[in-house]
Amino acid sequence: MSDKERKIVVGVEGSGGAKAALKWAIQEAKFRHATVVVATAYSPTYVPVSPDFTYIPVDNFNVEDEVERMQKNLAEEVIADAEGENVPIAYVRKKGSPADTLIDISEDADMLVVGSRGRGGFRGLLLGSVSQQIASHGSCPVVIVRPDLEVCVEDVEED
């Protein structure tokens, strides 16, 4: 076994699919003795105010603070549910498009995990655009978790 730290990156944006992906990643991290990196891509909302000025944020709150709060709340809930108290958790927030950002963050990861669908798109789709893009272009193994399936982890003997 190499000295490289094992890392599982999981993309979250607050949806039920992200919650299922995080639960799966935490349970997998227990088995692999890996750190879970909770990763979120965000984009502040900007609008032009006049031809003479650049764009300014519409929102009167700090988007990164809101993303951080969402990540930590979701992680606390899932950690308790998945009995993952001993799993190391790291948080990454980065401006950019979701697929490109997750692929970039997971460049040196052992695995990238996302939900099958996020917040946008059409409810009838089985696979969202972000999960499709990372499945095609990811630089590490990609796991796409369906939120409607129960995660089942059997006891495995420790080496």
C-alpha angles and dihedrals in degrees: 000000000000126000091239113120111246113237133187114192116204123190115222133179101161100270127128088252091056090049091053090047092051092049090050092047093050092051091047091048090056089056094044097038088235137148116247113224110203103208129189130179116206140178122201116226113250132182131184112250098191140338090264097055134059122239121296130200115265095203119080093211133073107264093202091055090051091049091049091050091049092049094050095044092049092046093049091051094047095043090057092045094047095041088237099144092129096048112106111238127198127182129218126182120182136171113241146074113317100240097043092044095049091047090051094047092048096049093112096028128115091225143001117215127191138160118260091244135017134194101298138059131042121330092225094062116105094204127034126223095254094051090047092052096047092045088056100038108024118127094214135037111299126212119195113197123204111218093214094063121086113237110234122189118179122208110270122199113248117238 
